[in-house]
Amino acid sequence: MKNGKEVTIQTPKNGKEAKEGREINRDRDKEIKETKETTITTSMSNISNVGRRLSLGEDGRMKELLKKIKAIGKELTEMNEKQDAYQQIAQEQMAELKKEIKEELGTMKRDAEKMKEEIKQLQMKNTEREEKQTVTQTRMKTLEILNQKLTSRQENLEMREMEYQLRL
């Protein structure tokens, strides 16, 4: 039973009955659509005519409809408040996270600057050490050359002394 009417569905036996069945279905769908539109129109007119005096049946339906609307409005308000609260919490967390990230980046930048300075100092020390090493190596070579010269002079002197002694 639909909308106060009894509906029976029969399978068509031939093409003519199938066509008639489709037409009946279209008519029935049209009636249902018109009934829905009438109900919506009636509800809308009831809402728009809140100020006028309604009959007892309409008044009860209107009160029930208004209660439902108020309940839905209250639920929406609660949902909005919860959403606002969650959004506020999320914003606070984001602000805190940004602050922490900025602090961490600042610390990392300071550490990087310190490391750069330490690297420069180490490079300077390394350069100084290399220069000292080069100077030391140069001195060592000079000393070796001088040592060789001294050794050869000493040998010459010893040979001269031996010659002198041989002559004597």
VMD Tcl script that builds the backbone (N, CA, C; Angstrom):
set m [mol new atoms 504]
animate dup $m
set s [atomselect $m all]
$s set {name element resname resid chain x y z} {
  {N N MET 1 A 0.847 -1.166 0.000}
  {CA C MET 1 A 0.000 0.000 0.000}
  {C C MET 1 A 0.897 1.235 0.000}
  {N N LYS 2 A 0.665 2.159 -0.909}
  {CA C LYS 2 A 1.482 3.342 -1.057}
  {C C LYS 2 A 0.578 4.549 -1.175}
  {N N ASN 3 A 0.799 5.552 -0.296}
  {CA C ASN 3 A 0.016 6.792 -0.323}
  {C C ASN 3 A -1.489 6.510 -0.285}
  {N N GLY 4 A -1.899 5.531 0.468}
  {CA C GLY 4 A -3.314 5.217 0.601}
  {C C GLY 4 A -3.864 4.432 -0.570}
  {N N LYS 5 A -3.036 4.085 -1.515}
  {CA C LYS 5 A -3.488 3.317 -2.675}
  {C C LYS 5 A -2.795 1.977 -2.682}
  {N N GLU 6 A -3.522 0.982 -3.082}
  {CA C GLU 6 A -2.947 -0.344 -3.152}
  {C C GLU 6 A -2.340 -0.528 -4.533}
  {N N VAL 7 A -1.112 -0.997 -4.548}
  {CA C VAL 7 A -0.407 -1.163 -5.813}
  {C C VAL 7 A -0.140 -2.648 -6.008}
  {N N THR 8 A -0.530 -3.155 -7.168}
  {CA C THR 8 A -0.236 -4.546 -7.497}
  {C C THR 8 A 0.611 -4.542 -8.754}
  {N N ILE 9 A 1.591 -5.400 -8.762}
  {CA C ILE 9 A 2.480 -5.486 -9.915}
  {C C ILE 9 A 2.234 -6.814 -10.597}
  {N N GLN 10 A 1.928 -6.724 -11.879}
  {CA C GLN 10 A 1.703 -7.921 -12.664}
  {C C GLN 10 A 2.684 -7.905 -13.821}
  {N N THR 11 A 3.126 -9.083 -14.194}
  {CA C THR 11 A 4.036 -9.171 -15.331}
  {C C THR 11 A 3.201 -9.159 -16.608}
  {N N PRO 12 A 3.618 -8.347 -17.574}
  {CA C PRO 12 A 2.834 -8.274 -18.824}
  {C C PRO 12 A 2.952 -9.561 -19.640}
  {N N LYS 13 A 1.855 -9.867 -20.339}
  {CA C LYS 13 A 1.838 -11.083 -21.138}
  {C C LYS 13 A 2.202 -10.791 -22.589}
  {N N ASN 14 A 1.955 -9.572 -23.042}
  {CA C ASN 14 A 2.329 -9.227 -24.407}
  {C C ASN 14 A 2.833 -7.780 -24.444}
  {N N GLY 15 A 3.236 -7.302 -25.610}
  {CA C GLY 15 A 3.812 -5.969 -25.775}
  {C C GLY 15 A 2.852 -4.867 -25.390}
  {N N LYS 16 A 1.533 -5.048 -25.696}
  {CA C LYS 16 A 0.541 -4.027 -25.399}
  {C C LYS 16 A 0.407 -3.857 -23.888}
  {N N GLU 17 A 0.357 -4.964 -23.158}
  {CA C GLU 17 A 0.253 -4.898 -21.703}
  {C C GLU 17 A 1.510 -4.268 -21.099}
  {N N ALA 18 A 2.699 -4.558 -21.666}
  {CA C ALA 18 A 3.948 -3.973 -21.173}
  {C C ALA 18 A 3.919 -2.469 -21.343}
  {N N LYS 19 A 3.417 -2.014 -22.493}
  {CA C LYS 19 A 3.326 -0.579 -22.752}
  {C C LYS 19 A 2.375 0.069 -21.760}
  {N N GLU 20 A 1.216 -0.560 -21.535}
  {CA C GLU 20 A 0.250 -0.036 -20.573}
  {C C GLU 20 A 0.855 -0.012 -19.165}
  {N N GLY 21 A 1.640 -1.041 -18.844}
  {CA C GLY 21 A 2.288 -1.112 -17.519}
  {C C GLY 21 A 3.274 0.036 -17.326}
  {N N ARG 22 A 4.023 0.336 -18.387}
  {CA C ARG 22 A 4.973 1.452 -18.309}
  {C C ARG 22 A 4.238 2.770 -18.116}
  {N N GLU 23 A 3.106 2.924 -18.830}
  {CA C GLU 23 A 2.314 4.144 -18.686}
  {C C GLU 23 A 1.760 4.262 -17.267}
  {N N ILE 24 A 1.296 3.144 -16.714}
  {CA C ILE 24 A 0.777 3.141 -15.336}
  {C C ILE 24 A 1.897 3.519 -14.372}
  {N N ASN 25 A 3.078 2.954 -14.583}
  {CA C ASN 25 A 4.216 3.270 -13.718}
  {C C ASN 25 A 4.569 4.756 -13.811}
  {N N ARG 26 A 4.543 5.309 -15.038}
  {CA C ARG 26 A 4.830 6.731 -15.205}
  {C C ARG 26 A 3.802 7.582 -14.482}
  {N N ASP 27 A 2.548 7.202 -14.614}
  {CA C ASP 27 A 1.479 7.948 -13.936}
  {C C ASP 27 A 1.657 7.882 -12.417}
  {N N ARG 28 A 1.948 6.680 -11.932}
  {CA C ARG 28 A 2.140 6.496 -10.485}
  {C C ARG 28 A 3.325 7.317 -9.995}
  {N N ASP 29 A 4.476 7.300 -10.751}
  {CA C ASP 29 A 5.650 8.090 -10.385}
  {C C ASP 29 A 5.316 9.575 -10.385}
  {N N LYS 30 A 4.489 9.988 -11.361}
  {CA C LYS 30 A 4.082 11.391 -11.449}
  {C C LYS 30 A 3.264 11.770 -10.215}
  {N N GLU 31 A 2.352 10.893 -9.802}
  {CA C GLU 31 A 1.521 11.156 -8.624}
  {C C GLU 31 A 2.388 11.264 -7.368}
  {N N ILE 32 A 3.357 10.363 -7.245}
  {CA C ILE 32 A 4.242 10.384 -6.074}
  {C C ILE 32 A 5.033 11.688 -6.055}
  {N N LYS 33 A 5.529 12.087 -7.202}
  {CA C LYS 33 A 6.299 13.324 -7.296}
  {C C LYS 33 A 5.432 14.520 -6.926}
  {N N GLU 34 A 4.197 14.541 -7.435}
  {CA C GLU 34 A 3.283 15.638 -7.121}
  {C C GLU 34 A 2.957 15.653 -5.629}
  {N N THR 35 A 2.797 14.486 -5.040}
  {CA C THR 35 A 2.501 14.399 -3.607}
  {C C THR 35 A 3.669 14.954 -2.796}
  {N N LYS 36 A 4.896 14.591 -3.177}
  {CA C LYS 36 A 6.086 15.105 -2.483}
  {C C LYS 36 A 6.167 16.609 -2.623}
  {N N GLU 37 A 5.933 17.114 -3.837}
  {CA C GLU 37 A 5.978 18.553 -4.059}
  {C C GLU 37 A 4.920 19.262 -3.244}
  {N N THR 38 A 3.734 18.675 -3.164}
  {CA C THR 38 A 2.651 19.266 -2.383}
  {C C THR 38 A 3.038 19.306 -0.915}
  {N N THR 39 A 3.629 18.207 -0.423}
  {CA C THR 39 A 4.045 18.142 0.977}
  {C C THR 39 A 5.103 19.207 1.264}
  {N N ILE 40 A 6.078 19.327 0.373}
  {CA C ILE 40 A 7.137 20.320 0.554}
  {C C ILE 40 A 6.542 21.718 0.500}
  {N N THR 41 A 5.667 21.955 -0.469}
  {CA C THR 41 A 5.035 23.269 -0.605}
  {C C THR 41 A 4.220 23.585 0.637}
  {N N THR 42 A 3.485 22.606 1.131}
  {CA C THR 42 A 2.680 22.804 2.340}
  {C C THR 42 A 3.580 23.119 3.525}
  {N N SER 43 A 4.660 22.382 3.679}
  {CA C SER 43 A 5.582 22.624 4.785}
  {C C SER 43 A 6.177 24.015 4.681}
  {N N MET 44 A 6.578 24.402 3.463}
  {CA C MET 44 A 7.168 25.722 3.264}
  {C C MET 44 A 6.150 26.822 3.546}
  {N N SER 45 A 4.914 26.605 3.099}
  {CA C SER 45 A 3.887 27.629 3.355}
  {C C SER 45 A 3.563 27.689 4.841}
  {N N ASN 46 A 3.600 26.543 5.519}
  {CA C ASN 46 A 3.372 26.535 6.969}
  {C C ASN 46 A 4.462 27.324 7.679}
  {N N ILE 47 A 5.691 27.152 7.232}
  {CA C ILE 47 A 6.806 27.869 7.855}
  {C C ILE 47 A 6.670 29.362 7.571}
  {N N SER 48 A 6.298 29.714 6.330}
  {CA C SER 48 A 6.185 31.127 5.989}
  {C C SER 48 A 4.967 31.776 6.631}
  {N N ASN 49 A 3.956 30.991 6.968}
  {CA C ASN 49 A 2.738 31.542 7.573}
  {C C ASN 49 A 2.722 31.323 9.077}
  {N N VAL 50 A 3.853 31.442 9.725}
  {CA C VAL 50 A 3.927 31.188 11.164}
  {C C VAL 50 A 3.067 32.192 11.919}
  {N N GLY 51 A 2.992 33.413 11.422}
  {CA C GLY 51 A 2.261 34.467 12.126}
  {C C GLY 51 A 0.756 34.314 12.075}
  {N N ARG 52 A 0.222 33.630 11.100}
  {CA C ARG 52 A -1.245 33.521 10.998}
  {C C ARG 52 A -1.757 32.401 11.886}
  {N N ARG 53 A -2.973 32.431 12.174}
  {CA C ARG 53 A -3.629 31.450 13.035}
  {C C ARG 53 A -3.783 30.142 12.275}
  {N N LEU 54 A -3.325 29.035 12.875}
  {CA C LEU 54 A -3.400 27.728 12.228}
  {C C LEU 54 A -4.459 26.878 12.893}
  {N N SER 55 A -4.925 25.880 12.170}
  {CA C SER 55 A -5.875 24.948 12.763}
  {C C SER 55 A -5.128 24.065 13.758}
  {N N LEU 56 A -5.842 23.315 14.571}
  {CA C LEU 56 A -5.215 22.500 15.608}
  {C C LEU 56 A -4.246 21.472 15.038}
  {N N GLY 57 A -4.617 20.820 13.942}
  {CA C GLY 57 A -3.750 19.817 13.329}
  {C C GLY 57 A -2.502 20.454 12.737}
  {N N GLU 58 A -2.707 21.579 12.060}
  {CA C GLU 58 A -1.566 22.276 11.472}
  {C C GLU 58 A -0.656 22.830 12.558}
  {N N ASP 59 A -1.303 23.330 13.632}
  {CA C ASP 59 A -0.542 23.919 14.736}
  {C C ASP 59 A 0.349 22.860 15.400}
  {N N GLY 60 A -0.150 21.667 15.609}
  {CA C GLY 60 A 0.627 20.581 16.203}
  {C C GLY 60 A 1.788 20.171 15.310}
  {N N ARG 61 A 1.493 20.069 14.009}
  {CA C ARG 61 A 2.558 19.724 13.071}
  {C C ARG 61 A 3.613 20.824 13.002}
  {N N MET 62 A 3.124 22.072 13.048}
  {CA C MET 62 A 4.050 23.196 12.985}
  {C C MET 62 A 4.950 23.218 14.216}
  {N N LYS 63 A 4.371 22.985 15.391}
  {CA C LYS 63 A 5.169 22.959 16.624}
  {C C LYS 63 A 6.205 21.850 16.573}
  {N N GLU 64 A 5.778 20.702 16.085}
  {CA C GLU 64 A 6.700 19.565 15.972}
  {C C GLU 64 A 7.827 19.889 14.994}
  {N N LEU 65 A 7.450 20.512 13.880}
  {CA C LEU 65 A 8.433 20.897 12.867}
  {C C LEU 65 A 9.398 21.944 13.441}
  {N N LEU 66 A 8.869 22.908 14.155}
  {CA C LEU 66 A 9.706 23.945 14.768}
  {C C LEU 66 A 10.650 23.335 15.814}
  {N N LYS 67 A 10.154 22.355 16.584}
  {CA C LYS 67 A 11.015 21.672 17.570}
  {C C LYS 67 A 12.165 20.965 16.865}
  {N N LYS 68 A 11.834 20.304 15.754}
  {CA C LYS 68 A 12.879 19.606 15.001}
  {C C LYS 68 A 13.893 20.603 14.447}
  {N N ILE 69 A 13.377 21.716 13.929}
  {CA C ILE 69 A 14.274 22.739 13.378}
  {C C ILE 69 A 15.162 23.303 14.477}
  {N N LYS 70 A 14.586 23.579 15.650}
  {CA C LYS 70 A 15.373 24.092 16.777}
  {C C LYS 70 A 16.419 23.070 17.219}
  {N N ALA 71 A 16.020 21.793 17.260}
  {CA C ALA 71 A 16.958 20.737 17.656}
  {C C ALA 71 A 18.111 20.653 16.656}
  {N N ILE 72 A 17.772 20.726 15.381}
  {CA C ILE 72 A 18.815 20.684 14.347}
  {C C ILE 72 A 19.704 21.916 14.462}
  {N N GLY 73 A 19.086 23.068 14.686}
  {CA C GLY 73 A 19.859 24.304 14.865}
  {C C GLY 73 A 20.787 24.209 16.061}
  {N N LYS 74 A 20.281 23.628 17.144}
  {CA C LYS 74 A 21.105 23.458 18.349}
  {C C LYS 74 A 22.276 22.516 18.069}
  {N N GLU 75 A 21.995 21.422 17.355}
  {CA C GLU 75 A 23.062 20.483 16.987}
  {C C GLU 75 A 24.106 21.160 16.109}
  {N N LEU 76 A 23.626 21.952 15.158}
  {CA C LEU 76 A 24.561 22.677 14.288}
  {C C LEU 76 A 25.419 23.650 15.089}
  {N N THR 77 A 24.778 24.343 16.036}
  {CA C THR 77 A 25.525 25.280 16.878}
  {C C THR 77 A 26.578 24.537 17.689}
  {N N GLU 78 A 26.190 23.410 18.279}
  {CA C GLU 78 A 27.144 22.615 19.045}
  {C C GLU 78 A 28.286 22.124 18.156}
  {N N MET 79 A 27.941 21.678 16.957}
  {CA C MET 79 A 28.973 21.202 16.035}
  {C C MET 79 A 29.921 22.352 15.659}
  {N N ASN 80 A 29.354 23.529 15.417}
  {CA C ASN 80 A 30.184 24.687 15.089}
  {C C ASN 80 A 31.094 25.056 16.242}
  {N N GLU 81 A 30.542 25.007 17.468}
  {CA C GLU 81 A 31.361 25.323 18.643}
  {C C GLU 81 A 32.497 24.316 18.796}
  {N N LYS 82 A 32.188 23.032 18.606}
  {CA C LYS 82 A 33.236 22.009 18.686}
  {C C LYS 82 A 34.282 22.219 17.600}
  {N N GLN 83 A 33.801 22.510 16.392}
  {CA C GLN 83 A 34.721 22.741 15.290}
  {C C GLN 83 A 35.607 23.952 15.579}
  {N N ASP 84 A 34.998 25.025 16.120}
  {CA C ASP 84 A 35.779 26.216 16.472}
  {C C ASP 84 A 36.812 25.886 17.545}
  {N N ALA 85 A 36.397 25.083 18.528}
  {CA C ALA 85 A 37.326 24.700 19.600}
  {C C ALA 85 A 38.483 23.880 19.027}
  {N N TYR 86 A 38.163 22.913 18.177}
  {CA C TYR 86 A 39.218 22.106 17.563}
  {C C TYR 86 A 40.138 22.961 16.699}
  {N N GLN 87 A 39.513 23.896 15.980}
  {CA C GLN 87 A 40.310 24.780 15.124}
  {C C GLN 87 A 41.219 25.661 15.976}
  {N N GLN 88 A 40.707 26.153 17.095}
  {CA C GLN 88 A 41.516 26.973 18.001}
  {C C GLN 88 A 42.681 26.155 18.560}
  {N N ILE 89 A 42.401 24.928 18.953}
  {CA C ILE 89 A 43.460 24.048 19.470}
  {C C ILE 89 A 44.500 23.805 18.387}
  {N N ALA 90 A 44.025 23.535 17.174}
  {CA C ALA 90 A 44.948 23.283 16.067}
  {C C ALA 90 A 45.810 24.517 15.790}
  {N N GLN 91 A 45.207 25.706 15.836}
  {CA C GLN 91 A 45.967 26.938 15.615}
  {C C GLN 91 A 47.002 27.138 16.714}
  {N N GLU 92 A 46.615 26.875 17.958}
  {CA C GLU 92 A 47.554 27.006 19.069}
  {C C GLU 92 A 48.721 26.024 18.912}
  {N N GLN 93 A 48.394 24.794 18.528}
  {CA C GLN 93 A 49.439 23.798 18.323}
  {C C GLN 93 A 50.362 24.196 17.180}
  {N N MET 94 A 49.781 24.737 16.113}
  {CA C MET 94 A 50.598 25.189 14.983}
  {C C MET 94 A 51.500 26.338 15.406}
  {N N ALA 95 A 50.961 27.287 16.192}
  {CA C ALA 95 A 51.767 28.420 16.652}
  {C C ALA 95 A 52.914 27.923 17.534}
  {N N GLU 96 A 52.601 26.974 18.415}
  {CA C GLU 96 A 53.629 26.413 19.294}
  {C C GLU 96 A 54.690 25.671 18.475}
  {N N LEU 97 A 54.238 24.930 17.494}
  {CA C LEU 97 A 55.169 24.192 16.634}
  {C C LEU 97 A 56.054 25.158 15.851}
  {N N LYS 98 A 55.461 26.234 15.326}
  {CA C LYS 98 A 56.254 27.237 14.611}
  {C C LYS 98 A 57.307 27.835 15.527}
  {N N LYS 99 A 56.897 28.145 16.758}
  {CA C LYS 99 A 57.824 28.732 17.731}
  {C C LYS 99 A 58.978 27.772 18.008}
  {N N GLU 100 A 58.653 26.500 18.222}
  {CA C GLU 100 A 59.691 25.498 18.483}
  {C C GLU 100 A 60.632 25.354 17.284}
  {N N ILE 101 A 60.054 25.359 16.089}
  {CA C ILE 101 A 60.880 25.224 14.881}
  {C C ILE 101 A 61.801 26.430 14.741}
  {N N LYS 102 A 61.264 27.649 14.990}
  {CA C LYS 102 A 62.102 28.848 14.910}
  {C C LYS 102 A 63.241 28.778 15.916}
  {N N GLU 103 A 62.930 28.354 17.142}
  {CA C GLU 103 A 63.974 28.233 18.168}
  {C C GLU 103 A 65.025 27.214 17.734}
  {N N GLU 104 A 64.564 26.092 17.224}
  {CA C GLU 104 A 65.486 25.034 16.795}
  {C C GLU 104 A 66.353 25.521 15.634}
  {N N LEU 105 A 65.738 26.239 14.685}
  {CA C LEU 105 A 66.503 26.774 13.549}
  {C C LEU 105 A 67.532 27.795 14.036}
  {N N GLY 106 A 67.113 28.633 15.001}
  {CA C GLY 106 A 68.054 29.603 15.557}
  {C C GLY 106 A 69.238 28.916 16.201}
  {N N THR 107 A 68.953 27.880 16.971}
  {CA C THR 107 A 70.020 27.119 17.619}
  {C C THR 107 A 70.925 26.480 16.561}
  {N N MET 108 A 70.325 25.907 15.538}
  {CA C MET 108 A 71.116 25.257 14.490}
  {C C MET 108 A 71.984 26.281 13.752}
  {N N LYS 109 A 71.446 27.484 13.499}
  {CA C LYS 109 A 72.226 28.520 12.824}
  {C C LYS 109 A 73.410 28.940 13.685}
  {N N ARG 110 A 73.160 29.124 14.983}
  {CA C ARG 110 A 74.257 29.504 15.890}
  {C C ARG 110 A 75.327 28.413 15.920}
  {N N ASP 111 A 74.883 27.162 16.000}
  {CA C ASP 111 A 75.839 26.051 15.998}
  {C C ASP 111 A 76.630 26.010 14.692}
  {N N ALA 112 A 75.946 26.249 13.587}
  {CA C ALA 112 A 76.623 26.239 12.289}
  {C C ALA 112 A 77.667 27.358 12.221}
  {N N GLU 113 A 77.327 28.543 12.746}
  {CA C GLU 113 A 78.278 29.656 12.759}
  {C C GLU 113 A 79.493 29.318 13.625}
  {N N LYS 114 A 79.239 28.704 14.787}
  {CA C LYS 114 A 80.346 28.305 15.665}
  {C C LYS 114 A 81.256 27.306 14.940}
  {N N MET 115 A 80.628 26.342 14.266}
  {CA C MET 115 A 81.411 25.326 13.551}
  {C C MET 115 A 82.233 25.956 12.428}
  {N N LYS 116 A 81.630 26.916 11.709}
  {CA C LYS 116 A 82.373 27.606 10.649}
  {C C LYS 116 A 83.590 28.322 11.231}
  {N N GLU 117 A 83.381 28.991 12.356}
  {CA C GLU 117 A 84.484 29.708 13.011}
  {C C GLU 117 A 85.572 28.730 13.456}
  {N N GLU 118 A 85.157 27.613 14.037}
  {CA C GLU 118 A 86.132 26.603 14.468}
  {C C GLU 118 A 86.905 26.051 13.263}
  {N N ILE 119 A 86.199 25.822 12.162}
  {CA C ILE 119 A 86.857 25.322 10.946}
  {C C ILE 119 A 87.879 26.337 10.453}
  {N N LYS 120 A 87.491 27.632 10.453}
  {CA C LYS 120 A 88.433 28.671 10.026}
  {C C LYS 120 A 89.676 28.675 10.910}
  {N N GLN 121 A 89.446 28.581 12.224}
  {CA C GLN 121 A 90.583 28.566 13.160}
  {C C GLN 121 A 91.475 27.357 12.912}
  {N N LEU 122 A 90.855 26.193 12.713}
  {CA C LEU 122 A 91.638 24.987 12.441}
  {C C LEU 122 A 92.414 25.114 11.131}
  {N N GLN 123 A 91.773 25.709 10.124}
  {CA C GLN 123 A 92.477 25.903 8.852}
  {C C GLN 123 A 93.659 26.858 9.030}
  {N N MET 124 A 93.439 27.919 9.811}
  {CA C MET 124 A 94.543 28.862 10.061}
  {C C MET 124 A 95.683 28.164 10.793}
  {N N LYS 125 A 95.332 27.380 11.825}
  {CA C LYS 125 A 96.359 26.643 12.567}
  {C C LYS 125 A 97.088 25.668 11.648}
  {N N ASN 126 A 96.329 25.000 10.804}
  {CA C ASN 126 A 96.916 24.045 9.865}
  {C C ASN 126 A 97.866 24.762 8.906}
  {N N THR 127 A 97.432 25.917 8.409}
  {CA C THR 127 A 98.275 26.692 7.499}
  {C C THR 127 A 99.560 27.127 8.204}
  {N N GLU 128 A 99.420 27.615 9.442}
  {CA C GLU 128 A 100.590 28.021 10.226}
  {C C GLU 128 A 101.538 26.842 10.447}
  {N N ARG 129 A 100.964 25.703 10.772}
  {CA C ARG 129 A 101.770 24.505 11.001}
  {C C ARG 129 A 102.510 24.109 9.726}
  {N N GLU 130 A 101.781 24.157 8.600}
  {CA C GLU 130 A 102.418 23.808 7.325}
  {C C GLU 130 A 103.552 24.783 6.999}
  {N N GLU 131 A 103.317 26.074 7.258}
  {CA C GLU 131 A 104.366 27.068 7.010}
  {C C GLU 131 A 105.586 26.796 7.911}
  {N N LYS 132 A 105.341 26.524 9.174}
  {CA C LYS 132 A 106.434 26.212 10.104}
  {C C LYS 132 A 107.175 24.959 9.656}
  {N N GLN 133 A 106.404 23.972 9.205}
  {CA C GLN 133 A 107.012 22.729 8.736}
  {C C GLN 133 A 107.885 23.004 7.514}
  {N N THR 134 A 107.389 23.829 6.611}
  {CA C THR 134 A 108.165 24.181 5.417}
  {C C THR 134 A 109.452 24.899 5.810}
  {N N VAL 135 A 109.332 25.849 6.728}
  {CA C VAL 135 A 110.519 26.578 7.198}
  {C C VAL 135 A 111.509 25.613 7.848}
  {N N THR 136 A 110.978 24.712 8.666}
  {CA C THR 136 A 111.826 23.736 9.348}
  {C C THR 136 A 112.520 22.838 8.324}
  {N N GLN 137 A 111.789 22.381 7.328}
  {CA C GLN 137 A 112.390 21.532 6.296}
  {C C GLN 137 A 113.474 22.291 5.526}
  {N N THR 138 A 113.207 23.554 5.243}
  {CA C THR 138 A 114.210 24.367 4.543}
  {C C THR 138 A 115.463 24.497 5.398}
  {N N ARG 139 A 115.279 24.748 6.678}
  {CA C ARG 139 A 116.422 24.849 7.593}
  {C C ARG 139 A 117.186 23.530 7.664}
  {N N MET 140 A 116.402 22.438 7.694}
  {CA C MET 140 A 117.045 21.115 7.749}
  {C C MET 140 A 117.905 20.893 6.504}
  {N N LYS 141 A 117.398 21.248 5.344}
  {CA C LYS 141 A 118.154 21.078 4.099}
  {C C LYS 141 A 119.404 21.962 4.119}
  {N N THR 142 A 119.197 23.187 4.616}
  {CA C THR 142 A 120.349 24.096 4.711}
  {C C THR 142 A 121.391 23.523 5.654}
  {N N LEU 143 A 120.930 23.016 6.773}
  {CA C LEU 143 A 121.852 22.418 7.735}
  {C C LEU 143 A 122.544 21.190 7.157}
  {N N GLU 144 A 121.849 20.389 6.408}
  {CA C GLU 144 A 122.452 19.213 5.780}
  {C C GLU 144 A 123.534 19.639 4.786}
  {N N ILE 145 A 123.217 20.675 4.009}
  {CA C ILE 145 A 124.202 21.175 3.047}
  {C C ILE 145 A 125.442 21.699 3.783}
  {N N LEU 146 A 125.176 22.454 4.850}
  {CA C LEU 146 A 126.289 22.977 5.655}
  {C C LEU 146 A 127.090 21.830 6.283}
  {N N ASN 147 A 126.366 20.823 6.739}
  {CA C ASN 147 A 127.026 19.660 7.345}
  {C C ASN 147 A 127.904 18.960 6.305}
  {N N GLN 148 A 127.405 18.817 5.101}
  {CA C GLN 148 A 128.192 18.187 4.031}
  {C C GLN 148 A 129.446 19.018 3.722}
  {N N LYS 149 A 129.244 20.344 3.680}
  {CA C LYS 149 A 130.389 21.212 3.418}
  {C C LYS 149 A 131.428 21.088 4.536}
  {N N LEU 150 A 130.912 21.077 5.771}
  {CA C LEU 150 A 131.823 20.935 6.913}
  {C C LEU 150 A 132.549 19.594 6.874}
  {N N THR 151 A 131.804 18.566 6.539}
  {CA C THR 151 A 132.418 17.236 6.453}
  {C C THR 151 A 133.508 17.227 5.383}
  {N N SER 152 A 133.193 17.807 4.234}
  {CA C SER 152 A 134.204 17.824 3.175}
  {C C SER 152 A 135.394 18.702 3.575}
  {N N ARG 153 A 135.206 19.817 4.251}
  {CA C ARG 153 A 136.301 20.663 4.720}
  {C C ARG 153 A 137.148 19.926 5.749}
  {N N GLN 154 A 136.438 19.217 6.632}
  {CA C GLN 154 A 137.173 18.467 7.656}
  {C C GLN 154 A 138.034 17.402 6.990}
  {N N GLU 155 A 137.465 16.733 6.009}
  {CA C GLU 155 A 138.236 15.717 5.287}
  {C C GLU 155 A 139.442 16.365 4.597}
  {N N ASN 156 A 139.177 17.538 4.016}
  {CA C ASN 156 A 140.288 18.267 3.363}
  {C C ASN 156 A 141.350 18.653 4.390}
  {N N LEU 157 A 140.890 19.138 5.511}
  {CA C LEU 157 A 141.840 19.515 6.561}
  {C C LEU 157 A 142.624 18.293 7.047}
  {N N GLU 158 A 141.962 17.196 7.219}
  {CA C GLU 158 A 142.638 15.975 7.670}
  {C C GLU 158 A 143.642 15.518 6.618}
  {N N MET 159 A 143.286 15.649 5.377}
  {CA C MET 159 A 144.221 15.253 4.320}
  {C C MET 159 A 145.431 16.199 4.305}
  {N N ARG 160 A 145.165 17.452 4.483}
  {CA C ARG 160 A 146.278 18.411 4.516}
  {C C ARG 160 A 147.187 18.143 5.711}
  {N N GLU 161 A 146.538 17.861 6.810}
  {CA C GLU 161 A 147.335 17.573 8.010}
  {C C GLU 161 A 148.181 16.332 7.785}
  {N N MET 162 A 147.629 15.331 7.178}
  {CA C MET 162 A 148.383 14.114 6.905}
  {C C MET 162 A 149.534 14.404 5.916}
  {N N GLU 163 A 149.228 15.197 4.962}
  {CA C GLU 163 A 150.274 15.581 4.005}
  {C C GLU 163 A 151.386 16.353 4.705}
  {N N TYR 164 A 150.957 17.236 5.575}
  {CA C TYR 164 A 151.930 18.056 6.305}
  {C C TYR 164 A 152.787 17.137 7.182}
  {N N GLN 165 A 152.186 16.195 7.837}
  {CA C GLN 165 A 152.925 15.292 8.673}
  {C C GLN 165 A 153.847 14.402 7.833}
  {N N LEU 166 A 153.409 14.049 6.682}
  {CA C LEU 166 A 154.228 13.230 5.820}
  {C C LEU 166 A 155.427 14.030 5.336}
  {N N ARG 167 A 155.209 15.236 5.117}
  {CA C ARG 167 A 156.313 16.087 4.702}
  {C C ARG 167 A 157.302 16.272 5.850}
  {N N LEU 168 A 156.856 16.331 6.979}
  {CA C LEU 168 A 157.744 16.495 8.124}
  {C C LEU 168 A 158.366 15.182 8.412}
}
mol reanalyze $m
mol bondsrecalc $m
mol representation Tube
mol addrep $m
